[in-house]
Amino acid sequence: MTATGTIIDLASDALFEFDKATLTPGATEQLAKSAQVIRSAPSGSIRIVGHTDSKGDDAYNQRLSEARARTVADWFSRQVGVRQRQFDVSGMGEKAPIAPDQTPGGKDDPAARARNRRVEVIVPNMP
């Protein structure tokens, strides 16, 4: 939770296949839970922000994060009780990791990379 909104962190690996921006069949369950939160949130726009890990170049990761955020927003825009909301969609690429992609010793950390691949849904807090 932040001063302006509650952050719902959706793991990209649960929503998308590797290197794709098309929802997997299992994504619906995760998105439906988020839709319930949106339905009960106060009025205001919903921010949807895509993130990637640092594999690949910056421009590619930026495009992928934006495409994934747009896919999530498109899904929400078709849901009863959610579709009337305004969605502000953006991508951060690899610019805002929540965990280092490498261990302190410099080795790749697959678990941390997985945490960084996410879509954040930010809903307004109660006034």
C-alpha positions as a printed Julia matrix, in Angstrom:
127×3 Matrix{Float64}:
   0.0     0.0     0.0
   1.18    3.52   -0.75
  -0.18    6.91    0.27
  -2.26    7.05   -2.9
  -3.11    3.46   -3.69
  -3.02   -0.24   -2.94
  -0.62   -2.22   -5.13
  -1.67   -5.65   -6.35
   1.44   -7.46   -7.54
   0.73  -10.0   -10.28
   3.61  -12.3   -11.24
   4.08  -12.18  -15.0
   5.03  -15.86  -14.96
   1.49  -16.63  -13.74
  -0.09  -14.51  -16.49
   2.12  -14.92  -19.56
   4.37  -17.42  -21.25
   8.03  -16.5   -21.61
   8.59  -13.59  -23.98
   4.83  -13.21  -24.69
   2.12  -10.66  -23.93
  -0.84  -12.99  -24.48
  -2.61  -14.21  -21.34
  -2.35  -17.88  -20.45
  -5.53  -19.84  -19.63
  -4.54  -19.83  -15.95
  -4.26  -16.02  -15.83
  -8.01  -15.57  -15.45
  -8.01  -16.75  -11.84
  -5.35  -14.21  -10.83
  -7.01  -11.38  -12.75
 -10.47  -12.2   -11.36
  -9.15  -11.73   -7.8
  -7.77   -8.33   -8.78
 -11.07   -7.4   -10.43
 -12.82   -8.01   -7.1
 -10.48   -5.54   -5.41
 -11.1    -2.97   -8.16
 -14.87   -3.36   -7.79
 -14.69   -2.48   -4.11
 -12.16    0.36   -4.51
 -13.18    4.02   -4.43
 -13.6     5.86   -7.7
 -10.51    6.97   -9.57
  -8.3     5.66  -12.29
  -6.56    2.31  -12.01
  -2.86    2.3   -12.81
  -1.45   -0.77  -14.52
   2.33   -0.93  -14.75
   4.32   -3.7   -16.45
   7.84   -4.7   -15.36
  10.49   -7.09  -16.71
  13.76   -8.51  -15.48
  17.05   -7.29  -16.96
  17.5   -10.03  -19.57
  17.36   -8.59  -23.06
  17.97   -5.02  -24.16
  16.3    -1.99  -22.63
  14.12   -1.14  -25.64
  12.79   -4.7   -25.94
  12.01   -4.92  -22.23
  10.24   -1.56  -22.35
   8.0    -2.72  -25.23
   7.26   -6.07  -23.53
   6.36   -4.42  -20.22
   4.02   -1.98  -21.98
   2.38   -4.76  -24.01
   1.79   -6.89  -20.93
   0.28   -3.97  -19.01
  -1.99   -3.2   -21.99
  -3.11   -6.86  -22.14
  -4.09   -6.78  -18.46
  -5.94   -3.48  -18.91
  -7.78   -4.89  -21.94
  -8.89   -7.91  -19.88
 -10.18   -5.66  -17.09
 -12.0    -3.45  -19.6
 -14.2    -6.43  -20.53
 -15.24   -7.27  -16.94
 -18.58   -6.3   -15.41
 -18.17   -3.77  -12.62
 -14.65   -2.91  -13.75
 -14.95   -1.91  -17.4
 -16.28    1.57  -16.62
 -13.06    2.49  -14.8
 -10.29    4.48  -16.44
  -7.01    2.61  -16.82
  -3.64    4.4   -16.94
  -1.28    1.92  -18.59
   2.51    2.11  -18.63
   5.62   -0.03  -18.7
   8.8     0.33  -16.69
  10.81   -2.33  -18.49
  13.68   -3.31  -16.23
  13.97    0.12  -14.55
  12.2    -0.67  -11.25
  13.28   -4.09   -9.94
  12.1    -5.24   -6.54
  15.04   -7.64   -6.17
  18.58   -7.74   -7.6
  18.81  -10.08  -10.61
  22.16  -11.3    -9.3
  23.38  -12.68   -6.0
  25.91  -10.62   -4.0
  28.57  -12.91   -5.55
  27.52  -11.92   -9.08
  25.68  -15.12  -10.03
  22.33  -15.06  -11.79
  19.37  -15.29   -9.39
  16.39  -16.87  -11.24
  14.05  -16.46   -8.26
  14.77  -12.73   -8.08
  14.33  -12.38  -11.84
  10.92  -14.02  -11.53
   9.9   -11.52   -8.82
  10.9    -8.63  -11.08
   8.71   -9.89  -13.94
   5.35   -8.56  -12.81
   2.38   -6.38  -13.54
   1.29   -4.0   -10.8
  -2.34   -2.97  -10.52
  -2.66    0.14   -8.35
  -6.14    0.94   -7.05
  -7.12    4.12   -5.16
  -7.18    3.97   -1.36
 -10.25    4.83    0.65
 -10.28    8.58    1.4
